[in-house]
């Protein structure tokens, strides 16, 4: 039995993790839940169903709403007062970090954004296994994480990095020649740069495979998401950027591959279902039976792999350059992108302007030191956001 702390429990990763816990009560027990506070009704329902000891919310203003939601949920279940224990509540910007230090075996960090870096560091410092779904922890805070993470302490939740971790079991570290991440290609795969000048946010949100939030979906359309994953792969597995490639794979069944020095390549394949990498991260290094459906080998399959068009989608190249440069450049890349995506959705920046502005922000970045604290990371991100906003405003005025 593994005791779990689930951070970001009301989001996509968190709700799927709870589904896995429901189906495997003999393997997992949830002791604490954390969320931003935007859906206290769901959080209360999760907490009472799982009978957790502690619940955390990042927004202190919703504590009273959460308490009321506990009683409302209990009434739905027909429980009289006294038939259930109200979990202890922790609240505020440090709530997720506090929960990450709770006694447990595994902390699943599904927090969105840079708020996830603090909980990541807290979980590692406390000696927990960290099931990591928060990109910013490694993209923005890679040097901080590397400094304290023990070998094997971080288990990736992203499907691509989970696939790499599985394939890397097939050989020693010295035998690894290359990591190959696969990309769906997003809504505009196959298009040339000149065909992307007039695309709209509605066009960008039509992802052909995955059902994700707007920021991640647009990031897949620009391939920024894959650039972030390249940085993550470098931080997780210690493979040089020159030895990490991206291939476009529209079917999203091969989740990534590892090429070895003898010329062989191992690939991990499964239908697109995040419950598989989540379950594997919670139980690592063991597998959870029937976590997801396998490929149906009774049917014919055509799986396509093609090189990335760097001219139309230069985000991966920019991400590699930022990763090589270090000195908070990956954090700047990520934060500036969030501002650019918001401007694109609001109609203040064209689609191609997202990555073009990213490149200009990186070129203008001062020589930040390699970060030694969370505050230094946040300071670089704040500079990047402000610089991106200035460039976006200037671009809009000149249009």
Buried (B, 14 or more C-beta within 10 A) or exposed (E): EBBBBBBBBBBBBBBBBBBBBEBBEEBBBBBBBBBBBEBBBBBBBBBBBBEBBBBBBBBBEBBEBBBEBBBEBBEEEEEEEEEBEBBEBBBBEBBBBBBBBBEBBBBBBBBBBBBBBBBBBBBBEBEBBBBBBBBBBBBBBBBBBEEEBEEEBBBBBBBBBBBBBBBBEEBEEEBBBBBBBBBBBBBBBEBEEEEBEEBEBEEBBEBEBBEBEEBBBBBBBBBBBBBBBBBBBBBBBEBEBEBBBBBBBBBBBBBBBBBBEEEEEBBBBBEBBBBBBBBBBBBBEEEBEEBBEEEEEEEEEEBEBEEBBEEBBBBBBBBBBBBEBBBBBBBBBBBBBBBBBBBBBEEBBBBBBBBBBBBBBBEBBEEBEEBEEBEBBBBBBEBBBBBBBEBBEEBEEEE
